Amino acid sequence: MPEMAKQADPRRWKALIFIALAQLMVVLDATIVNIALPSAQESLNISEGNKQWVITAYALAFGGLLLFGGRLADLWGRRQTFIIGLLGFAAASALGGAAVNTGMLLGARALQGVFGALLAPAALSLLAVMFTDPKERAKAFGVFGAIAGGGGAVGLILGGVLTEYMDWRWTFYVNIPFAAVAVAGAIMVISEPSDSRNPSKLDIPGVVLATTGLVSLVYGFTRAEEDGWTAGATIGLFIAAVVLLAAFVVVEGRVKNPLLPLRVLTERNRAGVYMSLGLAVIGMFGLFLFLTYYLQIVKDYSPVTTGLAFLPMIATMITGSTQIGARLMTRVPPRLLMGPGFLVAALGMALLTQLDTESSYVGLILPAMLLLGLGMGTAFMPAMSLATHGVQPRDAGIASAMVNTSQQVGGAIGTALLNTIAASATTEYFKDHAQGATSAKSLQLTALVEGYTTAITWAVVILLVASAIAFTFVNTGPQSGHGAAATGDGAEDDVPVPVMAH
């Protein structure tokens, strides 16, 4: 330990500020544009058919290229990849803010996704290789976990303020100062261990199969939301995704220098993290999606007021991540933080199944948000750390990319699945109660809330499954510096002793 502390990068805490800033920019971008979309649609005369592509273009590029981006970070070096990602994301944001037609905006969103796929895994893997002392690692990942979980809610607030008081274009332009500060900081204070790169040749077949497979999967869920789960195009995309991703796994087991070494996936703790995080994000998307709709449509909140309503959840998420998760991670096994964390979040989500058109924010929504934030913050923090704990430095980028991939795919599934469930329940309620209704508007709002609560019920079940997976798969001990021995299932081969000397 003394040797590790002596050789630790003296600028690592300053570096954390700029890494966290870049992560916040990427995460909030997933929701900030959602609030601005109606204004952008009107300004650029975007058709109803093309409207969803403003979201989908980003999701497809980001989700499809994450594994490739993680591998490039291992190959080029995380710091260089981090800076390239920041500069590219800022340029794409400037293009989106200056868009004069639909094509220009969609192209900018796709470019944001491309550079986001470089930036996100580079940011997380920089933390993995810069913070090796267990207590310091816990604090660093506490900050990162809070941002990863709460950034979407920050996006709702910022998007509401910018759209209401300035212009929808500022939801793009706001990324430029974020990126400029992060680039300056990266140049000045960020470094990484010199021997942590993976100079192996790029696995081109793996890149092609992984990218096309993930794009098919994400796009399949997007089409399911619009065309239905039994539509020919939807089924075709899912079949293509299964075939391509299965072929990817086969190829990765045979090539000399795989894009995604199977040792990253087959270690049970990391597999448990990837699965439980992906499921938990579905639940989070359920909260953001339906609570935003409920507050604006049913309760008639303004965009700014809606965003501010999420502030208490952000506060408890930060508390759970930095004060509970980070403090206990070196003392208790991760499953005793992740499993109960997801259970507390499920309890908060369960409260929201009681929503009706007259529900009180203080009496029902606020307690639910507090529980959700506390649970998610507590669970996300050790999950983020464990996802890269025990990997060889040369695999840090690709392991980080898998965390982002599980979240991105979870988000795509959550949006499509829960939206479809909500729409079906709303339609069915409307049909069943249309004849006896005294007010068309009252019936419409009640039907909407019925749809939201039905979908939220499913989100509760999904969070319970995430908790069960965390309890079952994650069997490592406290992350106290003996990760190699503790992770089990062959993890001791993942962490050569010299790694800890960086």
Residue pairs with C-beta under 8 A, 6 or more apart in sequence:
1 133
1 481
3 501
4 132
4 133
4 500
4 501
5 133
7 501
7 502
8 132
8 133
8 136
9 15
9 130
9 191
11 189
11 190
11 191
12 130
12 131
12 136
12 140
14 185
14 189
15 126
15 130
15 185
15 186
15 189
15 190
15 191
16 127
16 131
16 140
16 143
16 144
17 185
18 181
18 182
18 184
18 185
18 186
18 189
18 190
19 82
19 123
19 126
19 127
19 144
19 182
19 190
20 143
20 144
20 147
21 178
21 181
21 182
21 185
22 82
22 85
22 86
22 119
22 123
22 178
22 179
22 182
23 120
23 123
23 124
23 144
23 147
23 148
23 151
24 147
24 151
24 154
24 178
25 89
25 175
25 178
25 179
25 182
26 89
26 116
26 119
26 120
26 123
26 151
27 147
27 148
27 151
27 152
27 154
27 155
28 151
28 152
28 154
28 155
28 158
29 58
29 112
29 116
29 155
29 175
30 58
30 151
30 152
30 155
30 411
31 152
31 153
31 155
31 156
31 159
31 288
32 155
32 156
32 158
32 159
32 162
32 171
32 174
33 40
33 54
33 55
33 58
33 109
33 159
33 171
33 172
34 55
34 155
34 156
34 159
34 292
35 155
35 156
35 159
35 160
35 163
35 171
35 303
35 307
36 159
36 162
36 163
36 168
36 171
37 51
37 54
37 55
37 168
39 163
39 167
39 168
40 46
40 54
40 105
40 168
41 51
41 54
43 168
44 99
44 100
44 101
44 102
44 105
45 102
46 54
46 102
46 105
47 102
50 102
50 106
52 222
52 226
53 106
53 109
54 105
54 106
54 109
55 109
56 219
56 222
57 106
57 107
57 109
57 110
57 113
58 109
58 110
58 112
58 113
58 116
59 113
59 218
59 222
59 408
59 411
59 412
60 110
60 113
60 215
60 218
60 219
60 222
61 109
61 110
61 111
61 112
61 113
61 114
61 116
61 117
62 112
62 113
62 114
62 116
62 117
62 120
62 408
63 113
63 117
63 214
63 215
63 217
63 218
63 405
63 408
63 409
63 412
64 117
64 211
64 212
64 214
64 215
64 218
65 113
65 114
65 117
65 118
65 211
66 117
66 120
66 121
66 214
66 401
66 404
66 405
66 408
67 207
67 210
67 211
67 214
67 259
67 260
67 398
67 401
67 402
67 405
68 117
68 207
68 210
68 211
68 259
69 81
69 85
69 117
69 118
69 119
69 120
69 121
69 122
69 397
69 401
70 121
70 122
70 125
70 397
70 398
70 399
70 400
70 401
70 402
70 404
71 198
71 202
71 203
71 207
71 259
71 260
71 397
71 398
71 401
72 81
72 118
72 397
73 81
73 82
73 118
73 121
73 122
73 125
73 396
73 397
73 400
73 401
74 125
74 197
74 198
74 394
74 395
74 396
74 397
74 398
75 197
75 198
75 199
75 200
75 202
76 84
76 197
77 192
77 197
78 122
78 125
78 126
78 129
78 192
78 196
78 396
78 397
79 122
79 126
79 186
79 190
79 191
79 192
81 118
81 119
81 122
81 397
82 119
82 122
82 123
82 126
82 186
82 190
83 183
83 186
83 187
84 115
84 118
85 115
85 116
85 118
85 119
85 120
85 122
86 115
86 119
86 179
86 182
86 183
86 186
87 115
87 179
87 183
88 111
88 114
88 115
88 118
89 112
89 115
89 116
89 119
89 175
89 179
90 175
90 176
90 178
90 179
90 180
90 183
91 111
91 115
92 108
92 109
92 111
92 112
92 114
92 115
93 108
93 112
93 172
93 173
93 174
93 175
93 176
93 179
94 172
94 173
94 176
95 104
95 107
95 108
95 111
96 104
96 105
96 108
96 109
96 112
96 169
96 172
97 169
97 170
97 172
97 173
98 104
98 169
99 105
99 108
99 169
108 172
117 401
117 404
120 400
120 401
120 404
121 397
121 398
121 400
121 401
121 403
121 404
122 397
122 400
123 400
124 144
124 384
124 387
124 388
124 400
124 403
124 404
125 388
125 396
125 397
125 399
125 400
126 190
126 192
127 137
127 140
127 141
127 144
127 388
128 388
128 389
128 391
128 393
128 396
128 399
128 400
129 192
129 193
129 196
129 393
129 396
129 502
130 140
130 190
130 191
130 192
131 137
131 140
131 141
132 499
132 500
132 502
133 481
134 329
134 330
134 479
134 480
134 481
135 330
137 385
137 389
137 479
138 325
138 326
138 327
138 329
138 330
138 381
138 385
138 479
139 322
139 326
141 326
141 329
141 381
141 382
141 384
141 385
142 321
142 322
142 325
142 326
142 329
142 381
143 321
143 322
144 384
145 321
145 325
145 377
145 380
145 381
145 382
145 383
145 384
145 385
146 317
146 318
146 320
146 321
146 322
146 377
146 380
146 381
148 380
148 384
148 407
149 284
149 317
149 321
149 373
149 376
149 377
149 380
150 313
150 314
150 317
150 318
150 373
150 377
152 284
152 288
153 288
153 307
153 310
153 311
153 313
153 314
153 317
154 314
156 288
156 292
156 306
156 307
156 310
157 304
157 307
157 308
157 310
157 311
158 171
158 174
158 307
159 171
159 303
159 307
160 302
160 303
160 304
160 305
160 306
160 307
160 308
161 303
161 304
161 307
162 168
162 170
162 171
162 174
163 171
163 303
164 302
164 303
164 304
165 304
193 393
193 502
195 393
196 393
196 394
196 396
196 502
197 394
198 394
198 395
198 397
200 256
200 257
201 257
202 257
202 259
203 251
203 252
203 255
203 257
203 258
203 259
205 251
205 255
206 248
206 251
206 252
206 255
206 258
206 259
206 260
207 259
209 244
209 245
209 247
209 248
209 251
210 245
210 248
210 259
210 260
212 240
212 244
213 240
213 241
213 244
213 245
213 247
213 248
214 241
214 245
214 405
214 409
216 237
216 238
216 240
216 241
216 244
217 237
217 238
217 241
217 245
217 409
217 412
218 408
218 409
218 412
219 237
220 234
220 237
220 238
220 240
220 241
221 412
221 413
221 415
221 416
221 417
222 412
222 415
222 416
223 231
223 233
223 234
223 237
224 231
224 234
224 416
224 417
224 420
225 415
225 416
225 419
225 420
227 233
227 234
228 234
228 420
229 420
248 260
249 262
251 258
252 258
252 259
252 260
252 261
252 262
253 262
259 398
260 398
260 402
261 395
261 398
263 395
263 490
263 493
263 494
264 270
264 391
264 395
264 398
264 399
264 402
265 271
265 274
265 402
266 489
266 490
267 390
267 487
267 489
267 490
267 491
267 494
268 473
268 474
268 475
268 488
268 489
269 334
269 386
269 389
269 390
269 473
269 474
269 475
269 476
269 487
269 488
269 489
269 491
270 386
270 387
270 390
270 391
270 399
270 402
271 473
272 469
272 470
272 472
272 473
272 474
273 338
273 383
273 386
273 387
273 403
273 474
274 387
274 402
274 403
274 405
274 406
275 406
275 466
275 469
275 473
276 338
276 342
276 379
276 383
276 466
276 467
276 469
276 470
276 473
276 474
277 380
277 383
277 387
277 403
277 406
277 407
277 410
277 466
278 406
278 407
278 409
278 410
278 413
279 410
279 462
279 463
279 465
279 466
279 469
280 342
280 345
280 376
280 379
280 380
280 410
280 462
280 463
280 466
281 406
281 407
281 410
281 411
281 414
282 410
282 411
282 413
282 414
282 417
282 418
282 459
282 462
283 345
283 346
283 349
283 414
283 459
283 460
283 462
283 463
283 466
284 376
284 414
285 410
285 411
285 414
285 415
285 418
286 349
286 414
286 418
286 455
286 456
286 458
286 459
286 462
287 349
287 352
287 372
287 456
287 459
289 414
289 415
289 418
289 419
290 352
290 418
290 422
290 452
290 455
290 456
291 310
291 352
291 365
292 306
293 448
293 452
294 355
294 448
294 449
294 452
295 301
295 305
295 306
295 309
296 302
296 303
296 306
297 445
297 448
298 357
298 445
298 448
298 449
299 361
301 309
309 361
309 365
309 369
310 369
312 366
312 369
312 370
312 373
313 369
313 370
313 372
313 373
314 373
315 373
316 369
316 370
316 371
316 372
316 373
316 374
316 377
317 373
317 374
317 376
317 377
317 380
318 377
319 373
319 374
319 377
320 341
320 373
320 374
320 375
320 376
320 377
320 378
320 379
320 381
321 377
321 378
321 380
321 381
322 377
322 381
324 337
324 374
324 377
324 378
324 381
325 337
325 341
325 377
325 378
325 379
325 380
325 381
325 382
326 381
328 337
329 337
329 381
329 382
329 385
329 478
329 479
330 478
330 479
330 480
331 478
331 480
332 478
333 474
333 475
333 476
333 477
333 478
334 382
334 383
334 385
334 386
334 470
334 474
334 476
334 478
334 479
335 470
335 471
335 474
335 475
337 378
337 379
337 381
337 382
338 379
338 382
338 383
338 467
338 470
338 471
338 474
339 379
339 467
339 468
339 470
339 471
339 474
340 375
340 378
340 379
340 467
341 375
341 376
341 377
341 378
341 379
341 380
341 467
342 375
342 376
342 379
342 463
342 464
342 466
342 467
342 470
343 375
343 463
343 464
343 467
344 371
344 374
344 375
344 378
345 371
345 372
345 374
345 375
345 376
345 379
345 463
346 375
346 460
346 463
346 464
346 467
347 371
347 375
348 367
348 368
348 369
348 370
348 371
348 372
348 373
348 374
348 375
349 368
349 372
349 456
349 459
349 460
349 463
350 460
351 364
351 367
351 368
351 371
352 364
352 365
352 368
352 453
352 456
353 453
353 456
353 457
353 460
354 364
354 453
355 364
355 365
355 449
355 452
355 453
355 456
356 446
356 449
357 442
357 445
357 446
357 449
359 365
379 470
382 479
383 470
384 403
385 479
386 474
386 476
386 479
387 399
387 400
387 402
387 403
388 396
388 399
388 400
388 403
389 476
389 479
389 483
389 487
390 483
390 484
390 487
390 491
390 494
390 495
391 399
391 494
391 495
392 494
392 495
392 496
392 499
393 499
393 502
395 494
414 459
417 458
418 455
418 458
418 459
419 455
421 451
421 454
421 455
421 458
422 451
422 452
422 454
422 455
423 451
424 451
425 450
425 451
425 454
425 455
426 447
426 448
426 450
426 451
427 447
429 446
429 447
429 450
429 451
430 443
430 444
430 447
433 443
433 446
433 447
434 443
437 443
475 488
476 483
476 486
476 487
476 488
476 491
477 486
478 486
479 486
481 500
483 491
483 495
484 491
484 492
484 494
484 495
484 497
485 492
487 494
487 495
